[in-house]
Amino acid sequence: MLRQVNKQDFSNHMVGVPTIEGIAFFKAEEIIRCEGMQRLTQVFVEREAIISSYNICEFCRLFCDSGFFSPHKSHLINLQYLHSYHIWGDNTLRDGSRVPLARRRREAFLERVRHF
């Protein structure tokens, strides 16, 4: 259902996310963040939160090359929605949510943000 999103078509790409009830469609750029919940993933878009039947690893595989970063094993964030980075180890997104940043991923995160 999901296919890898390239940087070139990211802004206009529609994504079909499998849910328990069917498939939810929205633009990939509307995804703010994803949070893993056991074998499911909660996908936060601009207007709502959707529970997907895919696990977080599937979303990481598909979106990490197109403006997303996984700061923690159970989180994936859209860097376009990044508001601030806190030195004590978390990020704040524009919607007010806080996402932890694993110590082992801090260097890769800072490198990625420098070039963003």
C-alpha positions in Angstrom: 0.0 0.0 0.0 2.7 2.5 1.0 5.6 3.1 -1.4 8.8 4.9 -0.8 8.5 8.7 -1.2 11.2 10.5 -3.1 12.3 14.0 -2.3 11.2 15.3 -5.7 7.5 14.3 -5.4 7.2 14.6 -1.7 5.2 17.8 -1.5 2.4 16.6 -3.8 2.5 12.9 -3.0 -0.7 11.4 -1.7 -0.2 8.6 0.9 -2.6 5.8 1.6 -2.2 4.7 5.2 -3.8 1.4 6.1 -5.9 1.6 9.2 -8.1 -0.9 11.1 -11.2 0.5 9.3 -9.7 0.8 5.8 -7.3 3.3 4.2 -6.8 7.0 5.0 -5.5 9.2 2.3 -3.6 12.5 2.7 -0.6 14.4 1.4 2.8 13.2 2.8 3.7 16.7 3.7 0.8 16.9 6.1 2.3 14.2 8.4 3.7 15.9 11.5 5.0 12.8 13.3 4.5 9.1 13.8 4.6 7.3 17.1 5.0 3.5 17.5 2.5 1.8 19.8 3.5 -1.9 20.0 2.6 -3.3 16.6 0.6 -0.3 15.4 1.6 3.3 14.6 -0.2 6.5 15.5 0.1 8.9 12.6 -0.4 12.6 13.5 -1.5 14.7 10.6 -2.5 18.4 10.7 -6.1 17.8 11.6 -6.2 14.4 13.3 -4.4 11.3 14.6 -4.8 8.0 12.8 -4.0 4.6 14.0 -2.3 2.6 11.3 -1.9 -1.2 11.2 1.7 -0.8 10.0 4.5 -0.7 12.5 6.8 2.3 12.9 9.7 0.6 11.1 7.6 0.5 7.9 7.1 4.3 8.1 10.8 4.9 8.8 11.8 2.8 5.8 9.4 4.8 3.5 9.9 8.4 4.7 13.4 8.7 6.2 14.9 9.8 2.9 12.3 12.5 2.3 12.4 15.0 5.1 11.7 12.8 8.1 14.0 11.7 10.9 13.7 9.0 13.5 15.0 10.6 16.8 14.0 7.6 18.9 13.2 4.0 18.1 9.4 4.7 18.5 9.2 8.1 16.9 9.5 9.6 13.4 9.2 13.3 12.8 8.7 15.5 9.8 11.6 18.0 10.0 9.4 20.7 8.4 7.4 20.8 11.6 10.4 21.1 13.9 10.1 24.1 16.2 13.1 23.7 18.6 15.7 21.3 19.9 16.4 21.2 23.6 19.9 20.4 24.8 18.5 18.0 27.5 17.4 15.7 24.8 14.1 16.3 23.2 12.5 18.2 20.3 9.4 20.4 20.2 7.3 20.4 17.1 5.0 23.2 15.8 1.9 21.5 17.1 3.4 21.6 20.7 4.3 18.0 21.0 7.6 16.9 22.5 9.5 14.0 21.0 12.6 12.4 22.8 15.9 12.4 21.1 18.1 9.3 21.8 21.7 10.0 22.8 22.9 7.7 20.1 21.0 9.6 17.4 21.9 13.1 18.6 24.9 13.5 16.3 23.0 12.3 13.2 20.1 14.5 14.1 22.3 17.6 14.4 24.0 16.8 11.2 20.7 16.4 9.4 19.3 19.6 10.8 22.4 21.6 9.7 21.7 20.6 6.1 18.0 21.0 6.3 
